[in-house]
Amino acid sequence: MIEYISGNIADLSPTRIVVDNHGMGYGLEISLQTYEALRNYKEAKVYVFTTINQRDATEVMYGFATKDERELFELIVGISGIGAASARMILSAMTADEFREAIISENINKIKSIKGIGLKSSQRMILELKDKIVKGEGAGSDVIFKADNNSDIEEATSALTMLGFSKPNVNKAIQAVLKKNPGAKVEEIIKAALKML
């Protein structure tokens, strides 16, 4: 798999980017999130993270401004009945954080308000993605935890995983700690999480 393509933006629209890499133009399908993130960098060298999706008999390459968005895209297309076009529509209609929040809070109305996503698809997404998102798949811990102390959370997550605990278990423990004490500092988060791990 091609991990990313770097180069200058040769062409950019809200749905597509062409990255010039040493005289070769790579065309990638993108979401509005990626368009918004890259549209001010037309003169600079950019890194576009990629994934390839099979559509009928052809391969379509998708580009993302962040690894986080790509991981979420891959989680969404992993659901049976949800294709790459729907995943791109979801990531164009709301940010990755908003989508995760809608899944975790089981906000069916917000999800089905996206063009092409009905009630059954919304329910299936919540059913299949909620546990994965809570466990930290498709995102770093700083995306999952909405708090003022994201740097403390990152530091605590890093320390606990270095101690040998798995990231999903660490994320779950930190989430439980922050539920009880949202303003916890690094040391408090680590001590409290260690009691749960």
MOSULNOR-V503311 format. One record per pair of residues at least 24 apart in sequence whose ideal C-beta (glycine too) atoms are under 6 Angstrom apart, sorted by the first residue. I is the first residue (numbers start at 1). J is the second residue. D is the distance in Angstrom with one decimal. If there is no record, write none. Layout:
# MOSULNOR-V503311
i=I j=J d=D
i=I j=J d=D
This chain:
# MOSULNOR-V503311
i=2 j=50 d=5.1
i=4 j=47 d=5.2
i=4 j=49 d=4.8
i=4 j=50 d=6.0
i=5 j=48 d=5.3
i=6 j=47 d=4.9
i=9 j=42 d=5.0
i=17 j=63 d=5.6
i=19 j=48 d=5.6
i=28 j=61 d=5.0
i=28 j=63 d=3.2
i=29 j=60 d=5.9
i=29 j=62 d=5.0
i=30 j=63 d=5.0
i=31 j=88 d=5.1
i=31 j=91 d=4.0
i=31 j=92 d=4.5
i=32 j=92 d=3.9
i=33 j=69 d=5.9
i=33 j=91 d=5.4
i=34 j=64 d=5.5
i=34 j=65 d=4.4
i=37 j=65 d=3.6
i=38 j=65 d=5.6
i=53 j=84 d=4.2
i=68 j=96 d=5.8
i=68 j=139 d=5.8
i=69 j=96 d=5.4
i=71 j=138 d=4.3
i=72 j=96 d=5.0
i=72 j=138 d=4.5
i=75 j=138 d=4.3
i=79 j=128 d=5.1
i=86 j=116 d=5.7
i=89 j=116 d=5.7
i=90 j=114 d=5.6
i=100 j=133 d=5.3
i=103 j=129 d=5.0
i=103 j=130 d=5.5
i=103 j=133 d=5.5
i=135 j=168 d=3.9
i=136 j=167 d=5.4
i=136 j=168 d=5.4
i=136 j=171 d=4.0
i=141 j=171 d=5.3
i=145 j=178 d=5.8
i=147 j=178 d=6.0
i=147 j=182 d=5.8
i=152 j=185 d=5.7
i=152 j=186 d=4.6
i=155 j=186 d=5.0
i=156 j=186 d=5.3
i=156 j=189 d=4.1
i=156 j=190 d=5.1
i=159 j=190 d=5.7
i=160 j=193 d=6.0
i=165 j=197 d=5.2
i=173 j=197 d=5.4
